Every structure is written in structure tokens, then in C-alpha cells.
Amino acid sequence: MIRQLILCCDRDTAVSVIDSALHRRILTMTGLTRIITSLPDAYAWLSDEVDAKSESGYESMCRVRLARLGFAPRTQVVIAGVGRVDMLIGDRLIIEADGWEWHHGADAFVADRSRDLAAHRQGYLPLRLAPVHIEREWPWVERVVTAIVERGEHRWSDRQLYQRANHGFGG
């Protein structure tokens, strides 16, 4: 079934489904390797793009699209005082890919904003994406992330590094 999915679906969908199967332990990396070796060489890219740490299809789609742009997002990074974030680009750009399943309702809404406030306090830049941003407005997301990276805002400045070292995080 996974082999057929790889052959029939677009790249982002295939990676998202495989990430989910790996994360839920329905598929192992050994099993995936067997499938990939049975495919034409044109599918060798697949082993480099999957990540069992991705917890949703939206995270997977963001990760592979950002990686293709050269941003190298790290997944499921733990930040003290904030918790685990979906992706981190550079030192401080947090990308949260929020699906409706886990991020709807008043409690989830407030919890997400509280995490963003904690991240901002420490100097991080949280960018929270809704499904519509990932599904239909990706070029806009791409322009925003590219602009942040081009301005160097994804890295700590010398001043921020000094403050973090001498006064703890944030302010």
C-alpha cells in the first residue's frame, strides 16, 4: 500500500503519509528502506525527506517545503519555558503548523497564545500557520519566511546573545 502511495501521490502527500505511518509505528524505517529499494532510482530522495518526529501532515508539508527552499528546519525542538515546537529555523524562528484537530476550542486557543507569549518573552519569533496557509496560501508563507531569514531575524543578534548570557532569556 505504501509503495502504491509513493507511485501515485505527489511528493508532499507521500512524505506526509509516510511520516505519519512512521510516527505511529505502523511502518518502520527498515520497512520503508525495503520499499524504497524496490522502486526506481528516481524515488531515492524519499529516505532523506521523511521524519518520524512529524506529528501531522501539515508539519510534514511545511518541513519538506521549507527544506526545499534551503531553510533546514529542525523538528520537535524543546525550548525551556515554551515546550516542544513543531519546527525551529536558525536560532529563533519557530514554525507551528496547527491543524484543527488539536488546536480548536477556547482552551487550545489560549494555550497556543500563551506559548507564543512565552516564546516572545525569550526573544523567539513564533509563526503560527493554519491549514489554509499550508494548503492554499503557501506562496505567502514562503515569502514571509524568506523575508525573516533574509533580514537575519532567525538568528540571535550579538545584543540578544549578550542579554541571554548575562541576564537570562527575554526581558
N, C-alpha and C positions, 0 to 999 in steps of 0.2 A: 504494500500500500504506500509506504514512504517513497519507494523507488518510483512508482507511478506519479505521485505528487510532484516529485522533483522534475520529472519529464514533462508534466502537463501544466504546471503553475509558473507564474512569473517568479523571478528571483526573490523578491521581498516576501512574498507569500510562502514560498518554500522554506526560507530561513525561519520565518516566524513560526510555522507549524513544527518544524524540526526542533527549534529552541524549546517550544512548549513540551514536545514529547520527551526531550532530554531532561528538562526541568522537573517534569512529573515522573521521571524514571520509567516511562513507557518504552523508551529507546535508550540504549547505551551508546557510548562513543565507539565501542568495538563493533556494535551492530551497524552503526552509521558508516564506519570505515568499510565494512564489508559491502554495504550498499553502494558507496561511492566508487569502490574499486570495480564494481560490476557495470558501472556507467561509462560512457565515452569520456575521454580525457577532458573534454570541454566542461565537465562538471567538477573538476578538481578543486576549483575555488571554494566549493561548499564547506570543506573542513575548516577553512580559515575564517569563515563568516559566522558559523554557529556559536552559540554561547548558552550553556545550560543555566547560567545565572539569570537570564532574562525571564521575568515573571509575567510578561504579557506580550501579545502580538504587537501592540503599539510600541513597547520598549524595543522589541526586535527591529521593527521597521525603522524607528529613529536611529538606532545604533548602526545598522548597516548603511543607511543613507548618509549619516554623519561621517562614518568611516570612509565611505567612497569619496567624500569631499576632503579627506585628509585630516580630520579632526581627532581621531583616535580616542573616542570616549571610553572611559573605564566604567564598568558596570557594578552596581550594587556596592557602592563605596560607603563606608560608615564614617560619619562625621560626628564627633563628640558634641553633644548638646542639640543635635538635629536628628540623628538617626541615620538609617540607611537610605541613600538616594539612588534613583534609577541609574543615572549616569553623571559623570563628572568629566568636564573637558578642561584641560590645563589644571590650574590650582584651585579655581574658584567658580567656574561656571557650572551650575547644577541644572541638569535637564530632568524634568519629571514628566513622564508620559502617562497621563491619567485617563484610564478607561472608566466608563460609567459604573462598572460592577463594584469597584472598591472605593470610588470617590464621589458618591452621591449621598444626599441627605445632609441635614444640618450638622450633625456631629463630624462627619468626614470633611465637610466644607470648612468648618472652624479648625479642625486638626491640621488640614493642609495649610491654611493661612498661618497658623501658629508655628508650624515647621518653617515656613518661609520667613517669618519674623525672626526666628532663632538663627536662621542662616544669614539673613541680612545683618543681624547684630554682630556676627562674626566676620563680616566682610565678604561673604559668598554672594553670588548672583543667581538666585533661583529663577528658572524659566519653566513655567508650568504649561504644558501643552494638553489640549483637549483632543478627543478623537477627530473632530472636524479639521483641526490644524494638520494632523498627520495624514488624514485621508484625502482632503480636498484643497488644503492651503499650504502644502509642503513648500512650494517655492518661496512663500513669505517667510516661513520658519528658516529656511536656508539663508535667506538674505539677512535675517536678524542675527543668527548665529555667526555668519560670516562677518558681519559688521562688528560684533563684540570681539571676535578673535582678531580682526584686522586692527582694532584700536588697542589691542593688548590687554583688554579688561579681563580676560580669562586667566591671567597670571597675577600673582601678588606683585604690587609695586614695592620699591625699596622702602618707602614710608610704611606701607602696610606690614612688610616683614619686620621692620623695626618695632612697630607697635605690638605686633603679635609676640615678638621675642621678649619685649620689656614690660608689657602691660597686659599680657594675656590676649585673648581674642576680642575683636569688636570694640565696643565702647560703651 
